[in-house]
């Protein structure tokens, strides 16, 4: 009779562990880092009115500068967006999803005035 009772208790414990294990503990974590020019700042750039000096005062020195044959200057600013996601279903499943997006914002300056800008991926 004791063997039967021991097997019954062991089965009950096993069922309890099996039912709790899949539920576990769920943890989601997202970490975002951004370096570069914010969209709000870009919206404040007035093409045709803002000078090169005003642009550099607002954004800082560009990462790259190019001078074309016709005297147009291209100023380039590097931007990076990094997003780290982690999903953990304790104690078994761990999923990591890290994404890094890099792009450049370029400004065309002619005769000392910002004419236009665009994003390059």
Backbone as CSV, one residue per row, in Angstrom:
resi,resn,N_x,N_y,N_z,CA_x,CA_y,CA_z,C_x,C_y,C_z
1,UNK,0.812,-1.180,0.000,0.000,0.000,0.000,0.863,1.254,0.000
2,UNK,1.985,1.230,0.674,2.851,2.393,0.732,3.423,2.727,-0.641
3,UNK,3.752,1.694,-1.429,4.277,1.930,-2.774,3.258,2.670,-3.629
4,UNK,2.029,2.255,-3.532,0.956,2.900,-4.296,0.830,4.360,-3.871
5,UNK,0.881,4.659,-2.614,0.766,6.020,-2.094,1.959,6.867,-2.528
6,UNK,3.159,6.289,-2.474,4.369,6.993,-2.892,4.309,7.340,-4.380
7,UNK,3.863,6.433,-5.204,3.729,6.671,-6.643,2.683,7.749,-6.906
8,UNK,1.614,7.743,-6.133,0.555,8.745,-6.279,1.076,10.142,-5.927
9,UNK,1.814,10.245,-4.852,2.392,11.519,-4.413,3.420,12.000,-5.443
10,UNK,4.250,11.106,-5.939,5.262,11.464,-6.936,4.599,11.967,-8.220
11,UNK,3.510,11.304,-8.620,2.779,11.735,-9.809,2.167,13.111,-9.598
12,UNK,1.622,13.353,-8.413,1.030,14.657,-8.097,2.085,15.762,-8.124
13,UNK,3.240,15.496,-7.549,4.340,16.470,-7.555,4.801,16.738,-8.986
14,UNK,4.941,15.686,-9.762,5.350,15.826,-11.155,4.345,16.665,-11.948
15,UNK,3.065,16.433,-11.733,2.022,17.223,-12.407,2.065,18.687,-11.982
16,UNK,2.297,18.940,-10.714,2.403,20.324,-10.232,3.595,21.041,-10.846
17,UNK,4.731,20.380,-10.883,5.938,20.968,-11.482,5.722,21.211,-12.962
18,UNK,5.128,20.263,-13.656,4.881,20.408,-15.097,3.891,21.523,-15.391
19,UNK,2.948,21.765,-14.497,1.973,22.825,-14.749,2.538,24.208,-14.437
20,UNK,3.454,24.295,-13.488,4.049,25.586,-13.128,5.175,25.959,-14.084
21,UNK,5.918,24.981,-14.561,7.083,25.230,-15.406,6.771,26.052,-16.651
22,UNK,5.743,25.721,-17.453,5.482,26.536,-18.652,5.053,27.958,-18.335
23,UNK,4.385,28.147,-17.215,3.935,29.489,-16.850,5.142,30.342,-16.502
24,UNK,5.947,29.870,-15.602,7.199,30.522,-15.255,7.075,32.011,-15.009
25,UNK,8.093,32.717,-15.367,8.174,34.158,-15.192,8.541,34.769,-16.541
26,UNK,7.797,35.760,-16.952,8.049,36.391,-18.241,8.641,37.773,-17.998
27,UNK,9.763,38.049,-18.655,10.422,39.346,-18.534,10.697,39.877,-19.939
28,UNK,10.258,41.100,-20.203,10.554,41.769,-21.473,11.327,43.042,-21.162
29,UNK,12.386,43.261,-21.909,13.215,44.452,-21.674,13.579,45.062,-23.022
30,UNK,13.402,46.363,-23.151,13.790,47.075,-24.357,14.685,48.249,-23.962
31,UNK,15.797,48.356,-24.658,16.739,49.447,-24.413,17.001,50.135,-25.742
32,UNK,16.715,51.443,-25.816,16.948,52.196,-27.051,17.991,53.269,-26.811
33,UNK,18.898,53.384,-27.781,19.910,54.435,-27.745,19.915,55.113,-29.102
34,UNK,19.972,56.439,-29.099,19.974,57.179,-30.359,21.041,58.253,-30.301
35,UNK,21.856,58.311,-31.337,22.810,59.401,-31.483,22.608,59.986,-32.870
36,UNK,22.531,61.257,-32.956,22.336,61.907,-34.244,21.380,63.075,-34.132
37,UNK,20.767,63.404,-35.248,19.876,64.549,-35.345,18.438,64.079,-35.161
38,UNK,17.754,64.649,-34.196,16.359,64.288,-33.945,15.467,64.860,-35.057
39,UNK,14.351,64.195,-35.308,13.415,64.653,-36.338,12.888,66.057,-36.034
40,UNK,12.684,66.353,-34.770,12.207,67.693,-34.382,13.230,68.749,-34.775
41,UNK,14.501,68.443,-34.610,15.564,69.376,-34.988,15.584,69.571,-36.499
42,UNK,15.407,68.477,-37.250,15.377,68.586,-38.717,14.215,69.453,-39.189
43,UNK,13.086,69.341,-38.521,11.920,70.145,-38.900,12.177,71.637,-38.695
44,UNK,13.093,71.970,-37.799,13.409,73.369,-37.537,14.410,73.973,-38.516
45,UNK,14.972,73.159,-39.407,15.928,73.655,-40.396,15.159,74.378,-41.503
46,UNK,15.490,75.627,-41.718,14.806,76.427,-42.735,15.695,76.540,-43.969
47,UNK,15.417,75.679,-44.942,16.186,75.699,-46.186,15.931,77.014,-46.922
48,UNK,17.008,77.579,-47.440,16.909,78.861,-48.136,17.099,80.059,-47.228
49,UNK,17.023,79.850,-45.922,17.184,80.945,-44.956,18.349,80.737,-43.995
50,UNK,18.565,79.481,-43.607,19.593,79.193,-42.609,20.977,79.177,-43.260
51,UNK,21.928,79.809,-42.594,23.298,79.838,-43.107,24.057,78.602,-42.629
52,UNK,25.203,78.403,-43.255,26.057,77.286,-42.868,26.490,77.434,-41.416
53,UNK,26.841,78.635,-41.022,27.289,78.894,-39.658,26.182,78.583,-38.645
54,UNK,24.941,78.950,-38.968,23.811,78.656,-38.083,23.583,77.142,-37.971
55,UNK,23.733,76.460,-39.097,23.561,75.008,-39.107,24.601,74.335,-38.219
56,UNK,25.859,74.703,-38.375,26.931,74.114,-37.582,26.785,74.494,-36.109
57,UNK,26.321,75.702,-35.824,26.096,76.103,-34.436,25.005,75.236,-33.797
58,UNK,24.004,74.862,-34.574,22.892,74.064,-34.053,23.238,72.577,-33.948
59,UNK,23.943,72.038,-34.949,24.178,70.591,-35.016,25.590,70.169,-34.636
60,UNK,26.509,71.097,-34.612,27.907,70.755,-34.363,28.627,70.506,-35.676
61,UNK,29.900,70.181,-35.586,30.699,69.931,-36.784,30.242,68.635,-37.454
62,UNK,30.159,68.628,-38.776,29.736,67.407,-39.471,30.815,66.334,-39.437
63,UNK,30.389,65.082,-39.641,31.325,63.964,-39.699,32.125,64.001,-40.993
64,UNK,31.487,64.472,-42.077,32.153,64.565,-43.380,31.760,65.865,-44.066
65,UNK,32.687,66.376,-44.889,32.427,67.563,-45.714,32.975,67.308,-47.107
66,UNK,32.177,67.633,-48.115,32.608,67.463,-49.501,32.325,68.758,-50.259
67,UNK,33.242,69.111,-51.147,33.062,70.281,-52.000,32.951,69.793,-53.436
68,UNK,31.843,70.145,-54.102,31.637,69.713,-55.490,32.325,70.680,-56.448
69,UNK,32.346,70.306,-57.731,32.999,71.123,-58.756,32.362,72.495,-58.909
70,UNK,31.050,72.581,-58.671,30.372,73.871,-58.845,30.386,74.734,-57.583
71,UNK,31.126,74.297,-56.544,31.263,75.101,-55.329,30.232,74.790,-54.258
72,UNK,29.361,73.838,-54.524,28.382,73.424,-53.523,29.082,72.570,-52.470
73,UNK,28.726,72.816,-51.223,29.308,72.063,-50.119,28.260,71.087,-49.574
74,UNK,28.674,69.853,-49.338,27.806,68.842,-48.754,28.335,68.515,-47.363
75,UNK,27.493,68.726,-46.353,27.842,68.416,-44.967,27.071,67.164,-44.560
76,UNK,27.769,66.184,-43.986,27.130,64.923,-43.620,27.269,64.658,-42.126
77,UNK,26.121,64.278,-41.534,26.048,63.948,-40.114,25.612,62.491,-39.967
78,UNK,26.365,61.721,-39.187,26.071,60.300,-38.972,25.051,60.150,-37.837
79,UNK,24.097,59.256,-38.042,23.079,58.970,-37.034,23.007,57.465,-36.807
80,UNK,22.812,57.067,-35.553,22.732,55.647,-35.206,21.593,55.445,-34.212
81,UNK,20.769,54.446,-34.512,19.698,54.062,-33.605,19.907,52.594,-33.261
82,UNK,20.049,52.304,-31.976,20.299,50.942,-31.518,19.169,50.541,-30.581
83,UNK,18.557,49.395,-30.885,17.444,48.904,-30.075,17.735,47.470,-29.671
84,UNK,17.807,47.247,-28.368,18.065,45.920,-27.819,16.803,45.418,-27.129
85,UNK,16.271,44.306,-27.605,15.092,43.683,-27.012,15.503,42.342,-26.415
86,UNK,14.960,42.033,-25.245,15.192,40.736,-24.627,13.866,40.222,-24.083
87,UNK,13.567,38.972,-24.378,12.357,38.314,-23.901,12.789,37.033,-23.216
88,UNK,12.404,36.899,-21.950,12.812,35.731,-21.184,11.564,35.067,-20.612
89,UNK,11.383,33.798,-20.916,10.355,32.984,-20.281,11.110,32.041,-19.359
90,UNK,11.201,32.436,-18.110,12.027,31.732,-17.141,11.448,30.367,-16.876
91,UNK,12.216,29.362,-16.797,13.661,29.288,-16.848,14.192,28.794,-18.180
92,UNK,13.347,28.628,-19.188,13.776,27.902,-20.377,14.158,28.789,-21.554
93,UNK,13.304,29.706,-21.965,13.439,30.388,-23.251,14.027,31.787,-23.081
94,UNK,15.053,32.089,-23.864,15.636,33.431,-23.901,15.748,33.838,-25.371
95,UNK,15.126,34.964,-25.706,15.170,35.461,-27.079,15.730,36.871,-27.050
96,UNK,16.771,37.112,-27.836,17.354,38.455,-27.953,17.186,38.934,-29.377
97,UNK,16.824,40.197,-29.517,16.635,40.800,-30.826,17.295,42.176,-30.790
98,UNK,18.503,42.260,-31.310,19.246,43.519,-31.317,19.247,44.077,-32.734
99,UNK,18.837,45.336,-32.864,18.816,45.977,-34.175,19.606,47.279,-34.108
100,UNK,20.401,47.492,-35.131,21.182,48.720,-35.228,20.933,49.316,-36.605
101,UNK,20.462,50.547,-36.624,20.173,51.241,-37.869,21.093,52.453,-37.959
102,UNK,21.793,52.549,-39.072,22.681,53.694,-39.296,22.255,54.410,-40.561
103,UNK,22.260,55.723,-40.493,21.991,56.521,-41.677,22.716,57.856,-41.555
104,UNK,22.734,58.584,-42.652,23.416,59.871,-42.707,22.411,60.937,-43.123
105,UNK,22.505,62.085,-42.485,21.722,63.246,-42.923,22.696,64.183,-43.620
106,UNK,22.410,64.478,-44.893,23.288,65.331,-45.704,22.615,66.676,-45.956
107,UNK,23.407,67.732,-45.908,22.917,69.089,-46.162,23.679,69.674,-47.341
108,UNK,22.953,70.253,-48.254,23.555,70.948,-49.395,23.619,72.431,-49.058
109,UNK,24.843,72.972,-49.098,25.059,74.385,-48.804,25.653,75.043,-50.040
110,UNK,24.935,76.027,-50.554,25.408,76.773,-51.719,25.393,78.259,-51.390
111,UNK,26.482,78.954,-51.687,26.624,80.383,-51.386,26.396,80.676,-49.903
112,UNK,26.828,79.733,-49.034,26.738,79.944,-47.586,25.366,79.710,-46.991
113,UNK,24.391,79.247,-47.819,23.025,79.048,-47.346,22.629,77.578,-47.539
114,UNK,21.943,77.022,-46.543,21.456,75.642,-46.638,20.322,75.602,-47.659
115,UNK,20.493,74.809,-48.708,19.489,74.735,-49.787,18.508,73.591,-49.579
116,UNK,19.033,72.447,-49.159,18.164,71.280,-48.937,18.912,70.277,-48.079
117,UNK,18.170,69.275,-47.595,18.787,68.166,-46.870,18.034,66.882,-47.174
118,UNK,18.708,65.744,-46.934,18.107,64.448,-47.187,18.775,63.404,-46.294
119,UNK,18.098,62.261,-46.184,18.650,61.141,-45.436,19.170,60.099,-46.399
120,UNK,20.347,59.574,-46.086,20.957,58.484,-46.875,21.050,57.261,-45.970
121,UNK,20.637,56.119,-46.480,20.725,54.896,-45.678,21.895,54.054,-46.126
